[in-house]
Amino acid sequence: MSDHPEAPVVPVAACEPPYYAAVFTAVRTANQRGYGETNARMEDLVRSLPGFLGMDHAQNPGGLSITVAYFRDADALTEWRTNTEHRAAQQRGRDDWYQSYTLHVAKVERSHGFTRPQD
């Protein structure tokens, strides 16, 4: 979700499973009026929800973006999905900002990570 260049480039740390991942893949339209402000508000909002674990985001030069948000349990994910402000932003996205998108929700059963030691 983040278009913030100052954000550190590190993946969300591995968590103790099970937890949920919501994978949002999108291609945006040329009309991005209001997107940045709404995106920043949605990031603040999701980060404030109990059960939110973190978020990874990537975009390729061709315009395909992928955001993966991680939630401790299905209740936390449902709270995000049904949040009134989020629902309004979703509608605005369909009306203005997205050419196409997909959403995949998965239960994570295994998780591990690696970080190279600092020299």
C-alpha positions as CSV (number, residue, x, y, z in Angstrom):
1,M,0.0,0.0,0.0
2,S,2.8,2.4,0.7
3,D,4.2,4.8,-1.9
4,H,6.6,6.2,0.8
5,P,10.2,6.1,-0.5
6,E,11.6,6.7,3.0
7,A,10.1,3.4,4.3
8,P,12.8,0.8,5.1
9,V,13.2,-2.0,2.6
10,V,12.8,-5.0,4.8
11,P,10.1,-7.7,4.7
12,V,7.6,-8.2,7.5
13,A,9.2,-10.5,10.0
14,A,8.1,-14.1,10.1
15,C,5.3,-14.7,12.6
16,E,4.2,-17.7,14.6
17,P,1.5,-19.5,12.5
18,P,-1.3,-19.7,11.9
19,Y,-2.1,-16.3,10.7
20,Y,-3.7,-14.8,7.6
21,A,-2.3,-13.0,4.5
22,A,-4.4,-10.8,2.3
23,V,-2.7,-10.5,-1.1
24,F,-4.0,-7.5,-3.1
25,T,-2.6,-7.3,-6.7
26,A,-3.6,-4.3,-8.8
27,V,-3.0,-2.2,-12.0
28,R,-4.0,1.4,-11.6
29,T,-5.7,3.8,-14.0
30,A,-4.2,7.1,-15.1
31,N,-6.6,8.9,-12.8
32,Q,-4.9,8.9,-9.4
33,R,-6.4,12.1,-8.0
34,G,-6.8,11.6,-4.3
35,Y,-5.1,8.2,-4.2
36,G,-2.1,9.2,-2.2
37,E,-4.0,10.8,0.6
38,T,-6.5,7.9,0.8
39,N,-3.7,5.4,0.7
40,A,-1.9,7.1,3.6
41,R,-5.1,7.1,5.6
42,M,-5.7,3.4,4.9
43,E,-2.2,2.6,6.0
44,D,-2.7,4.5,9.3
45,L,-6.1,2.9,9.8
46,V,-5.0,-0.7,9.2
47,R,-1.9,-0.3,11.4
48,S,-4.2,0.8,14.2
49,L,-6.3,-2.4,14.1
50,P,-5.7,-5.0,16.8
51,G,-4.3,-8.2,15.1
52,F,-2.6,-6.4,12.2
53,L,0.9,-7.9,11.9
54,G,2.4,-5.9,9.0
55,M,2.4,-5.2,5.3
56,D,4.8,-5.7,2.4
57,H,4.4,-3.8,-0.9
58,A,6.1,-4.0,-4.3
59,Q,5.5,-2.5,-7.7
60,N,7.1,-3.3,-11.0
61,P,8.0,-0.6,-13.7
62,G,5.0,-1.8,-15.8
63,G,2.6,-0.7,-13.1
64,L,1.6,-4.0,-11.4
65,S,1.5,-3.6,-7.6
66,I,1.3,-6.2,-4.9
67,T,0.4,-5.5,-1.3
68,V,0.4,-8.3,1.2
69,A,-1.2,-7.5,4.6
70,Y,-0.8,-9.9,7.5
71,F,-3.4,-10.5,10.2
72,R,-3.2,-12.5,13.4
73,D,-6.6,-14.1,12.9
74,A,-9.7,-14.2,10.8
75,D,-11.5,-11.7,13.1
76,A,-8.8,-9.1,12.5
77,L,-9.1,-9.6,8.8
78,T,-12.8,-9.3,9.0
79,E,-12.6,-6.1,11.0
80,W,-10.4,-4.6,8.2
81,R,-12.6,-5.9,5.4
82,T,-15.8,-4.4,6.9
83,N,-14.3,-1.1,8.2
84,T,-16.5,1.7,7.0
85,E,-13.7,4.0,5.8
86,H,-12.0,1.0,4.1
87,R,-15.2,0.1,2.3
88,A,-15.5,3.7,1.0
89,A,-11.9,3.6,-0.2
90,Q,-12.6,0.3,-2.0
91,Q,-15.5,1.8,-3.8
92,R,-13.5,4.9,-4.8
93,G,-10.8,2.4,-6.1
94,R,-13.3,0.6,-8.3
95,D,-14.7,3.9,-9.5
96,D,-11.5,5.8,-10.2
97,W,-8.1,4.3,-9.3
98,Y,-8.0,0.6,-10.5
99,Q,-7.9,-0.8,-14.0
100,S,-8.1,-4.2,-12.4
101,Y,-7.3,-6.0,-9.2
102,T,-7.4,-9.4,-7.5
103,L,-7.6,-10.2,-3.8
104,H,-6.4,-13.6,-2.4
105,V,-6.8,-14.5,1.2
106,A,-4.7,-17.3,2.6
107,K,-4.1,-19.0,6.0
108,V,-0.4,-19.1,6.6
109,E,0.7,-22.4,8.1
110,R,4.4,-22.1,7.9
111,S,6.7,-19.0,8.2
112,H,10.4,-18.4,8.5
113,G,12.9,-15.7,7.6
114,F,16.5,-14.8,7.2
115,T,18.5,-11.7,7.7
116,R,22.1,-11.3,6.8
117,P,24.3,-10.3,9.7
118,Q,25.7,-6.7,9.6
119,D,29.4,-6.6,8.8
